[in-house]
Amino acid sequence: MARSSSYSKAANAVVRIDHMHLLLRRLFRSVSKHEMEKRMHFIENYGHLEIEVRGFCQLSVFDFKIFQAILLLSCQKRRGTLVKEQATSERYHLLRMNLKLKDESVKDISCAIETSAYELAHVLSKQRHGKWPGMVLNSLKNLTGVAFHIKDTNSRKTYGFNILSYSNEDNGRIQILINPFLALAILGKRNYTKIDINESRQLESEPACLLHSYLCAVINPGKTRSFLLTTLMNYVWDEDKSPAVVRKRLSRLVKDVLPCFERINWNVRFENDVVFIGRPERRDGTAQGQIEGG
């Protein structure tokens, strides 16, 4: 893989993300350091797919941002390299082995990139500092530790993989291999959502950044959709049943999180326990985060 050139914030900042990964509401959460230590295990349905997810820890908003940055780099054709099962490179073989592909997933295409901790910081518009490489590697470890087992109830086929695998080189370069569902979405062969990273960067609130990805996946271009406040709350945070915690989170959602969207020209209107959220269209007439593929 060739080393990537410098990243431009203004251009080509649209990422394609597999629709399924965005709609699993317990995959990424706004969690405290203490909550991150809990093991992840849940089962959700996505259409005719039954998805079981296991991980040694919870995935945070920071983990989601790293995940999103990796996919943005993968979407850029000059940087992503498609890797088939027949790849002979020892490095690719190790990455694919660590991706823990099972069943039908063994036959599918993966996508590899070469990057660095500081390049990922640049993608996210973060300042370079000494702690950043450790933070990135810790996040990659968290993402690597999450495994999917998927059963198609129509075809009875099964799939298995981790979110990604990576290797850290002595020269500071990082090799990353993403799972086949994410790779196929980038190619347009699975349902995907386009997300403009320039919008995400403008959201100062971490819960708002996570919620932005979900809303991009469920609101059609230039349209408005209504949500119960509790629905949005349960996407961002775990389902704590304590009345005091629920009140605090709803208050934060209304006062701090949803108002952030007005800064990126989204329309937000409240009616009792319901919020109406409107998506903008791009200046060229196409929508941000358009749902496509399939």
C-alpha atoms as a printed R data frame, in Angstrom:
    type eleno elety resid chain resno       x       y      z
1   ATOM     1    CA   MET     A     1   0.000   0.000  0.000
2   ATOM     2    CA   ALA     A     2   1.287   3.451 -0.860
3   ATOM     3    CA   ARG     A     3   1.436   6.046  1.827
4   ATOM     4    CA   SER     A     4  -1.425   8.479  1.677
5   ATOM     5    CA   SER     A     5  -1.081  12.101  0.795
6   ATOM     6    CA   SER     A     6  -2.174  14.964  3.034
7   ATOM     7    CA   TYR     A     7  -5.870  15.136  3.793
8   ATOM     8    CA   SER     A     8  -7.995  18.121  2.730
9   ATOM     9    CA   LYS     A     9 -10.766  19.118  5.100
10  ATOM    10    CA   ALA     A    10 -12.696  20.965  2.431
11  ATOM    11    CA   ALA     A    11 -12.776  18.318 -0.261
12  ATOM    12    CA   ASN     A    12 -13.861  14.713 -0.360
13  ATOM    13    CA   ALA     A    13 -15.070  14.662  3.256
14  ATOM    14    CA   VAL     A    14 -18.030  12.355  2.632
15  ATOM    15    CA   VAL     A    15 -17.879   8.875  4.117
16  ATOM    16    CA   ARG     A    16 -19.964   5.821  3.200
17  ATOM    17    CA   ILE     A    17 -20.905   3.728  6.226
18  ATOM    18    CA   ASP     A    18 -22.741   0.423  6.180
19  ATOM    19    CA   HIS     A    19 -26.347   1.087  7.190
20  ATOM    20    CA   MET     A    20 -26.476  -1.867  9.577
21  ATOM    21    CA   HIS     A    21 -23.536  -0.646 11.655
22  ATOM    22    CA   LEU     A    22 -25.210   2.737 12.161
23  ATOM    23    CA   LEU     A    23 -28.582   1.325 13.195
24  ATOM    24    CA   LEU     A    24 -27.283  -1.018 15.883
25  ATOM    25    CA   ARG     A    25 -28.148   1.286 18.741
26  ATOM    26    CA   ARG     A    26 -26.043  -0.550 21.321
27  ATOM    27    CA   LEU     A    27 -22.848  -0.660 19.274
28  ATOM    28    CA   PHE     A    28 -21.549   2.838 20.120
29  ATOM    29    CA   ARG     A    29 -22.668   4.764 23.204
30  ATOM    30    CA   SER     A    30 -21.880   7.894 25.184
31  ATOM    31    CA   VAL     A    31 -20.311   6.159 28.180
32  ATOM    32    CA   SER     A    32 -18.123   7.032 31.155
33  ATOM    33    CA   LYS     A    33 -14.722   5.413 31.720
34  ATOM    34    CA   HIS     A    34 -16.319   3.182 34.344
35  ATOM    35    CA   GLU     A    35 -19.123   2.128 31.988
36  ATOM    36    CA   MET     A    36 -16.602   1.315 29.239
37  ATOM    37    CA   GLU     A    37 -15.194  -1.475 31.370
38  ATOM    38    CA   LYS     A    38 -18.407  -3.489 31.083
39  ATOM    39    CA   ARG     A    39 -18.423  -6.265 28.520
40  ATOM    40    CA   MET     A    40 -20.609  -5.825 25.454
41  ATOM    41    CA   HIS     A    41 -23.172  -8.436 24.487
42  ATOM    42    CA   PHE     A    42 -26.455  -7.893 22.699
43  ATOM    43    CA   ILE     A    43 -28.659  -9.314 19.970
44  ATOM    44    CA   GLU     A    44 -30.578  -7.081 17.556
45  ATOM    45    CA   ASN     A    45 -32.438  -7.603 14.295
46  ATOM    46    CA   TYR     A    46 -31.760  -5.657 11.107
47  ATOM    47    CA   GLY     A    47 -34.335  -6.647  8.500
48  ATOM    48    CA   HIS     A    48 -33.953 -10.386  8.008
49  ATOM    49    CA   LEU     A    49 -30.570 -10.442  9.760
50  ATOM    50    CA   GLU     A    50 -30.203 -11.584 13.357
51  ATOM    51    CA   ILE     A    51 -27.048  -9.983 14.734
52  ATOM    52    CA   GLU     A    52 -25.195 -11.004 17.867
53  ATOM    53    CA   VAL     A    53 -22.417  -8.666 19.001
54  ATOM    54    CA   ARG     A    54 -19.810  -9.377 21.680
55  ATOM    55    CA   GLY     A    55 -16.918  -7.247 22.910
56  ATOM    56    CA   PHE     A    56 -14.560  -7.061 25.856
57  ATOM    57    CA   CYS     A    57 -15.625  -3.442 26.524
58  ATOM    58    CA   GLN     A    58 -18.217  -0.849 25.524
59  ATOM    59    CA   LEU     A    59 -17.439   1.373 22.513
60  ATOM    60    CA   SER     A    60 -17.414   5.116 23.210
61  ATOM    61    CA   VAL     A    61 -18.061   8.196 21.077
62  ATOM    62    CA   PHE     A    62 -14.293   8.580 20.629
63  ATOM    63    CA   ASP     A    63 -14.169   5.020 19.299
64  ATOM    64    CA   PHE     A    64 -16.927   5.971 16.852
65  ATOM    65    CA   LYS     A    65 -14.959   9.008 15.671
66  ATOM    66    CA   ILE     A    66 -11.898   6.841 14.983
67  ATOM    67    CA   PHE     A    67 -14.155   4.307 13.231
68  ATOM    68    CA   GLN     A    68 -15.608   7.104 11.075
69  ATOM    69    CA   ALA     A    69 -12.169   8.531 10.244
70  ATOM    70    CA   ILE     A    70 -10.901   5.089  9.150
71  ATOM    71    CA   LEU     A    71 -13.881   4.666  6.842
72  ATOM    72    CA   LEU     A    72 -13.383   8.125  5.360
73  ATOM    73    CA   LEU     A    73  -9.802   7.217  4.457
74  ATOM    74    CA   SER     A    74 -11.039   3.892  3.073
75  ATOM    75    CA   CYS     A    75 -13.525   5.706  0.831
76  ATOM    76    CA   GLN     A    76 -10.770   7.595 -0.911
77  ATOM    77    CA   LYS     A    77  -9.835   5.426 -3.884
78  ATOM    78    CA   ARG     A    78  -6.205   6.442 -3.918
79  ATOM    79    CA   ARG     A    79  -5.814   5.170 -0.336
80  ATOM    80    CA   GLY     A    80  -7.992   2.079 -0.024
81  ATOM    81    CA   THR     A    81  -6.767  -1.277 -1.284
82  ATOM    82    CA   LEU     A    82  -9.244  -4.097 -1.851
83  ATOM    83    CA   VAL     A    83  -7.971  -7.358 -0.477
84  ATOM    84    CA   LYS     A    84  -9.348 -10.743 -1.530
85  ATOM    85    CA   GLU     A    85  -8.854 -14.081  0.151
86  ATOM    86    CA   GLN     A    86  -6.090 -14.946 -2.307
87  ATOM    87    CA   ALA     A    87  -3.836 -12.083 -1.130
88  ATOM    88    CA   THR     A    88  -0.364 -13.517 -0.638
89  ATOM    89    CA   SER     A    89   1.231 -10.766  1.477
90  ATOM    90    CA   GLU     A    90   2.177 -12.006  4.939
91  ATOM    91    CA   ARG     A    91   0.961  -8.712  6.385
92  ATOM    92    CA   TYR     A    92  -2.463  -9.047  4.763
93  ATOM    93    CA   HIS     A    93  -2.669 -12.693  5.818
94  ATOM    94    CA   LEU     A    94  -2.088 -11.692  9.442
95  ATOM    95    CA   LEU     A    95  -4.637  -8.867  9.215
96  ATOM    96    CA   ARG     A    96  -7.244 -11.196  7.740
97  ATOM    97    CA   MET     A    97  -6.528 -13.821 10.387
98  ATOM    98    CA   ASN     A    98  -7.025 -11.208 13.126
99  ATOM    99    CA   LEU     A    99 -10.260 -10.073 11.471
100 ATOM   100    CA   LYS     A   100 -11.587 -13.558 12.381
101 ATOM   101    CA   LEU     A   101 -13.632 -14.063  9.238
102 ATOM   102    CA   LYS     A   102 -16.078 -16.959  9.448
103 ATOM   103    CA   ASP     A   103 -18.537 -18.771  7.199
104 ATOM   104    CA   GLU     A   104 -19.694 -16.674  4.204
105 ATOM   105    CA   SER     A   105 -17.471 -13.743  5.219
106 ATOM   106    CA   VAL     A   106 -14.345 -15.705  4.274
107 ATOM   107    CA   LYS     A   107 -15.351 -15.342  0.594
108 ATOM   108    CA   ASP     A   108 -15.949 -11.586  0.730
109 ATOM   109    CA   ILE     A   109 -13.738  -8.616 -0.021
110 ATOM   110    CA   SER     A   110 -12.102  -6.596  2.741
111 ATOM   111    CA   CYS     A   111 -10.523  -3.150  2.501
112 ATOM   112    CA   ALA     A   112  -7.090  -2.174  3.863
113 ATOM   113    CA   ILE     A   113  -5.535   1.228  4.480
114 ATOM   114    CA   GLU     A   114  -2.230   2.494  5.779
115 ATOM   115    CA   THR     A   115  -2.374   5.532  8.029
116 ATOM   116    CA   SER     A   116  -0.956   6.950 11.273
117 ATOM   117    CA   ALA     A   117  -2.302   8.220 14.569
118 ATOM   118    CA   TYR     A   118  -1.524  11.808 13.614
119 ATOM   119    CA   GLU     A   119  -3.213  11.457 10.238
120 ATOM   120    CA   LEU     A   120  -6.375  10.273 11.994
121 ATOM   121    CA   ALA     A   121  -6.072  13.287 14.289
122 ATOM   122    CA   HIS     A   122  -5.921  15.510 11.214
123 ATOM   123    CA   VAL     A   123  -9.042  13.906  9.761
124 ATOM   124    CA   LEU     A   124 -10.892  14.629 12.995
125 ATOM   125    CA   SER     A   125  -9.492  18.181 13.195
126 ATOM   126    CA   LYS     A   126  -7.748  17.367 16.461
127 ATOM   127    CA   GLN     A   127  -4.519  18.980 17.580
128 ATOM   128    CA   ARG     A   128  -1.424  16.816 17.568
129 ATOM   129    CA   HIS     A   129  -0.129  16.010 21.038
130 ATOM   130    CA   GLY     A   130   1.951  13.317 22.689
131 ATOM   131    CA   LYS     A   131  -0.997  11.379 24.082
132 ATOM   132    CA   TRP     A   132  -2.734  11.015 20.729
133 ATOM   133    CA   PRO     A   133  -0.944   7.849 19.449
134 ATOM   134    CA   GLY     A   134  -1.799   6.003 22.662
135 ATOM   135    CA   MET     A   135  -5.423   7.118 22.478
136 ATOM   136    CA   VAL     A   136  -5.733   5.948 18.867
137 ATOM   137    CA   LEU     A   137  -4.113   2.575 19.511
138 ATOM   138    CA   ASN     A   138  -6.354   2.027 22.535
139 ATOM   139    CA   SER     A   139  -9.405   2.800 20.391
140 ATOM   140    CA   LEU     A   140  -8.217   0.407 17.661
141 ATOM   141    CA   LYS     A   141  -7.828  -2.257 20.336
142 ATOM   142    CA   ASN     A   142 -11.415  -1.636 21.465
143 ATOM   143    CA   LEU     A   143 -12.755  -1.844 17.905
144 ATOM   144    CA   THR     A   144 -10.777  -4.990 17.148
145 ATOM   145    CA   GLY     A   145 -12.262  -6.641 20.223
146 ATOM   146    CA   VAL     A   146 -15.859  -6.451 18.950
147 ATOM   147    CA   ALA     A   147 -17.102  -9.532 17.091
148 ATOM   148    CA   PHE     A   148 -20.234  -9.985 14.954
149 ATOM   149    CA   HIS     A   149 -22.113 -13.222 14.377
150 ATOM   150    CA   ILE     A   150 -24.879 -12.722 11.808
151 ATOM   151    CA   LYS     A   151 -27.582 -15.128 10.685
152 ATOM   152    CA   ASP     A   152 -29.662 -14.463  7.568
153 ATOM   153    CA   THR     A   153 -33.077 -15.902  8.437
154 ATOM   154    CA   ASN     A   154 -34.070 -15.970  4.736
155 ATOM   155    CA   SER     A   155 -31.083 -17.732  3.189
156 ATOM   156    CA   ARG     A   156 -29.884 -19.404  6.415
157 ATOM   157    CA   LYS     A   157 -26.372 -18.174  5.610
158 ATOM   158    CA   THR     A   158 -24.162 -17.043  8.478
159 ATOM   159    CA   TYR     A   159 -21.389 -14.450  8.643
160 ATOM   160    CA   GLY     A   160 -18.732 -13.727 11.222
161 ATOM   161    CA   PHE     A   161 -16.083 -11.033 11.638
162 ATOM   162    CA   ASN     A   162 -14.613  -8.433 13.942
163 ATOM   163    CA   ILE     A   163 -15.198  -4.750 13.184
164 ATOM   164    CA   LEU     A   164 -11.587  -4.410 12.044
165 ATOM   165    CA   SER     A   165  -8.046  -5.628 12.571
166 ATOM   166    CA   TYR     A   166  -4.820  -3.645 12.679
167 ATOM   167    CA   SER     A   167  -1.058  -3.848 13.068
168 ATOM   168    CA   ASN     A   168   1.170  -1.117 14.445
169 ATOM   169    CA   GLU     A   169   4.513  -0.763 12.666
170 ATOM   170    CA   ASP     A   170   7.766   0.408 14.277
171 ATOM   171    CA   ASN     A   171   7.840   3.474 12.009
172 ATOM   172    CA   GLY     A   172   4.510   4.754 13.371
173 ATOM   173    CA   ARG     A   173   2.442   3.593 10.413
174 ATOM   174    CA   ILE     A   174  -0.737   1.641 11.142
175 ATOM   175    CA   GLN     A   175  -2.169  -1.027  8.830
176 ATOM   176    CA   ILE     A   176  -5.955  -1.428  9.167
177 ATOM   177    CA   LEU     A   177  -8.317  -3.959  7.587
178 ATOM   178    CA   ILE     A   178 -12.065  -3.329  7.816
179 ATOM   179    CA   ASN     A   179 -14.711  -6.052  7.765
180 ATOM   180    CA   PRO     A   180 -16.453  -7.166  4.534
181 ATOM   181    CA   PHE     A   181 -19.807  -5.504  5.294
182 ATOM   182    CA   LEU     A   182 -18.076  -2.129  5.650
183 ATOM   183    CA   ALA     A   183 -15.974  -2.761  2.516
184 ATOM   184    CA   LEU     A   184 -18.992  -3.786  0.426
185 ATOM   185    CA   ALA     A   185 -20.865  -0.661  1.567
186 ATOM   186    CA   ILE     A   186 -17.973   1.500  0.363
187 ATOM   187    CA   LEU     A   187 -18.254  -0.222 -3.024
188 ATOM   188    CA   GLY     A   188 -22.020   0.405 -3.085
189 ATOM   189    CA   LYS     A   189 -22.828  -3.320 -2.853
190 ATOM   190    CA   ARG     A   190 -24.580  -2.998  0.520
191 ATOM   191    CA   ASN     A   191 -26.962  -0.345  1.827
192 ATOM   192    CA   TYR     A   192 -24.917   2.597  3.014
193 ATOM   193    CA   THR     A   193 -25.376   6.085  4.383
194 ATOM   194    CA   LYS     A   194 -23.312   9.048  3.226
195 ATOM   195    CA   ILE     A   195 -22.191  11.304  6.063
196 ATOM   196    CA   ASP     A   196 -20.474  14.645  5.592
197 ATOM   197    CA   ILE     A   197 -17.608  14.745  8.101
198 ATOM   198    CA   ASN     A   198 -17.547  18.544  7.842
199 ATOM   199    CA   GLU     A   199 -20.919  18.508  9.598
200 ATOM   200    CA   SER     A   200 -19.680  16.159 12.311
201 ATOM   201    CA   ARG     A   201 -16.693  18.392 13.025
202 ATOM   202    CA   GLN     A   202 -18.945  21.329 13.836
203 ATOM   203    CA   LEU     A   203 -20.838  19.443 16.533
204 ATOM   204    CA   GLU     A   204 -19.102  20.296 19.808
205 ATOM   205    CA   SER     A   205 -21.107  17.809 21.877
206 ATOM   206    CA   GLU     A   206 -19.962  14.172 21.751
207 ATOM   207    CA   PRO     A   207 -23.535  12.842 22.122
208 ATOM   208    CA   ALA     A   208 -24.534  15.144 19.233
209 ATOM   209    CA   CYS     A   209 -21.797  13.637 17.037
210 ATOM   210    CA   LEU     A   210 -23.084  10.127 17.726
211 ATOM   211    CA   LEU     A   211 -26.709  11.158 17.234
212 ATOM   212    CA   HIS     A   212 -25.795  12.849 13.943
213 ATOM   213    CA   SER     A   213 -24.760   9.520 12.426
214 ATOM   214    CA   TYR     A   214 -28.041   7.884 13.456
215 ATOM   215    CA   LEU     A   215 -30.143  10.749 12.100
216 ATOM   216    CA   CYS     A   216 -28.242  10.659  8.797
217 ATOM   217    CA   ALA     A   217 -29.221   6.989  8.532
218 ATOM   218    CA   VAL     A   218 -32.940   7.417  9.227
219 ATOM   219    CA   ILE     A   219 -33.977  10.808  7.816
220 ATOM   220    CA   ASN     A   220 -34.404  11.040  4.055
221 ATOM   221    CA   PRO     A   221 -32.782  13.852  2.040
222 ATOM   222    CA   GLY     A   222 -34.347  17.247  2.651
223 ATOM   223    CA   LYS     A   223 -37.106  15.723  4.791
224 ATOM   224    CA   THR     A   224 -38.370  16.088  8.353
225 ATOM   225    CA   ARG     A   225 -39.038  13.232 10.748
226 ATOM   226    CA   SER     A   226 -40.500  13.113 14.247
227 ATOM   227    CA   PHE     A   227 -38.973  11.228 17.180
228 ATOM   228    CA   LEU     A   228 -39.872  10.611 20.772
229 ATOM   229    CA   LEU     A   229 -37.215  12.206 22.942
230 ATOM   230    CA   THR     A   230 -36.810   8.901 24.752
231 ATOM   231    CA   THR     A   231 -36.000   7.173 21.438
232 ATOM   232    CA   LEU     A   232 -33.084   9.527 20.792
233 ATOM   233    CA   MET     A   233 -31.975   9.341 24.410
234 ATOM   234    CA   ASN     A   234 -31.819   5.530 24.290
235 ATOM   235    CA   TYR     A   235 -29.730   5.625 21.117
236 ATOM   236    CA   VAL     A   236 -27.084   7.829 22.761
237 ATOM   237    CA   TRP     A   237 -27.047   6.424 26.285
238 ATOM   238    CA   ASP     A   238 -27.727   3.032 27.839
239 ATOM   239    CA   GLU     A   239 -31.267   2.300 28.972
240 ATOM   240    CA   ASP     A   240 -30.928   3.296 32.622
241 ATOM   241    CA   LYS     A   241 -34.357   3.041 34.244
242 ATOM   242    CA   SER     A   242 -33.600   5.397 37.146
243 ATOM   243    CA   PRO     A   243 -36.101   8.307 36.941
244 ATOM   244    CA   ALA     A   244 -33.446  10.780 38.072
245 ATOM   245    CA   VAL     A   245 -30.993   9.660 35.368
246 ATOM   246    CA   VAL     A   246 -33.704   9.727 32.702
247 ATOM   247    CA   ARG     A   247 -34.715  13.293 33.646
248 ATOM   248    CA   LYS     A   248 -31.095  14.444 33.573
249 ATOM   249    CA   ARG     A   249 -30.455  12.897 30.170
250 ATOM   250    CA   LEU     A   250 -33.656  14.247 28.635
251 ATOM   251    CA   SER     A   251 -32.772  17.706 29.915
252 ATOM   252    CA   ARG     A   252 -29.296  17.458 28.410
253 ATOM   253    CA   LEU     A   253 -30.746  16.203 25.117
254 ATOM   254    CA   VAL     A   254 -33.129  19.160 24.864
255 ATOM   255    CA   LYS     A   255 -30.828  21.919 26.173
256 ATOM   256    CA   ASP     A   256 -27.392  20.870 24.961
257 ATOM   257    CA   VAL     A   257 -27.433  18.119 22.336
258 ATOM   258    CA   LEU     A   258 -30.223  18.887 19.857
259 ATOM   259    CA   PRO     A   259 -29.536  22.668 19.713
260 ATOM   260    CA   CYS     A   260 -26.097  21.789 18.257
261 ATOM   261    CA   PHE     A   261 -27.817  20.717 15.040
262 ATOM   262    CA   GLU     A   262 -29.038  24.246 14.344
263 ATOM   263    CA   ARG     A   263 -25.392  25.249 13.841
264 ATOM   264    CA   ILE     A   264 -25.201  22.924 10.821
265 ATOM   265    CA   ASN     A   265 -28.504  24.214  9.393
266 ATOM   266    CA   TRP     A   266 -30.723  21.387 10.600
267 ATOM   267    CA   ASN     A   267 -34.216  22.353 11.794
268 ATOM   268    CA   VAL     A   268 -35.228  21.267 15.296
269 ATOM   269    CA   ARG     A   269 -38.724  21.844 16.713
270 ATOM   270    CA   PHE     A   270 -40.160  20.528 19.975
271 ATOM   271    CA   GLU     A   271 -43.752  19.606 20.749
272 ATOM   272    CA   ASN     A   272 -44.109  18.170 24.252
273 ATOM   273    CA   ASP     A   273 -42.211  14.835 24.283
274 ATOM   274    CA   VAL     A   274 -41.731  14.809 20.501
275 ATOM   275    CA   VAL     A   275 -39.025  16.509 18.446
276 ATOM   276    CA   PHE     A   276 -39.273  17.219 14.704
277 ATOM   277    CA   ILE     A   277 -35.887  17.190 12.979
278 ATOM   278    CA   GLY     A   278 -35.364  18.450  9.424
279 ATOM   279    CA   ARG     A   279 -32.339  17.602  7.263
280 ATOM   280    CA   PRO     A   280 -30.817  20.218  4.945
281 ATOM   281    CA   GLU     A   281 -29.980  19.663  1.314
282 ATOM   282    CA   ARG     A   282 -26.568  20.421 -0.084
283 ATOM   283    CA   ARG     A   283 -26.102  23.523 -2.194
284 ATOM   284    CA   ASP     A   284 -25.850  21.366 -5.297
285 ATOM   285    CA   GLY     A   285 -29.357  20.061 -4.573
286 ATOM   286    CA   THR     A   286 -28.330  16.686 -3.171
287 ATOM   287    CA   ALA     A   287 -28.766  15.764  0.442
288 ATOM   288    CA   GLN     A   288 -26.152  15.330  3.095
289 ATOM   289    CA   GLY     A   289 -25.855  11.724  4.214
290 ATOM   290    CA   GLN     A   290 -28.073  10.319  1.496
291 ATOM   291    CA   ILE     A   291 -29.138   6.708  2.043
292 ATOM   292    CA   GLU     A   292 -28.137   4.671 -0.974
293 ATOM   293    CA   GLY     A   293 -26.943   1.300 -2.124
294 ATOM   294    CA   GLY     A   294 -28.369  -2.144 -1.796
